[in-house]
Amino acid sequence: MHNLHPVMQSALRGIIAPLPDVTCRQTRSGRVTEYTFSGSELAAVRRAADVRMSQIDPYRSPAVVAQRPTADGFEVVLRYYTAD
């Protein structure tokens, strides 16, 4: 909702609930790429990981390899491999 015109933001403010903040960190090690999503709500973090996983080519074998609680909320790790 941050990229909408201010008039539209005010009109939709009562209708659309704001999404919780989810951060993403990418790490690469050889052929393996991992995205680590973290946030305060597990459903929002998992949804962000699922959306990103759907954007990766299936031949790269994208999969959620870890889902764990942290001190600040939750963390989900998505891993995929480079295509040869």
C-alpha positions, -999 to 999 in steps of 0.1 A, spaced: 0 0 0 31 22 2 32 28 -36 -4 41 -38 -14 77 -42 -21 93 -7 -58 98 -16 -61 61 -24 -42 51 8 -66 71 29 -96 56 11 -84 21 15 -70 24 51 -102 11 67 -107 -17 42 -72 -32 38 -52 -42 69 -15 -34 66 7 -64 61 32 -72 88 69 -64 80 89 -93 66 126 -89 59 146 -110 34 183 -118 34 200 -136 5 232 -157 9 251 -176 -18 276 -204 -13 287 -222 -44 257 -236 -62 233 -230 -33 213 -198 -29 193 -193 3 167 -166 12 160 -161 49 127 -145 56 120 -131 90 92 -113 107 68 -112 137 40 -133 122 46 -168 110 18 -167 84 32 -136 68 67 -149 67 56 -182 52 35 -164 26 65 -143 16 86 -174 12 59 -192 -8 55 -162 -32 93 -161 -38 94 -199 -42 67 -197 -69 89 -172 -88 119 -196 -90 123 -221 -119 112 -256 -108 144 -271 -122 163 -253 -95 145 -274 -68 132 -245 -46 122 -257 -12 116 -244 23 144 -262 43 138 -246 78 111 -229 97 120 -218 132 111 -194 160 135 -166 169 137 -141 197 119 -115 175 94 -137 158 99 -164 131 123 -173 104 118 -193 72 147 -204 50 142 -210 13 169 -228 -7 175 -234 -44 203 -245 -66 218 -231 -98 208 -247 -130 236 -263 -150 
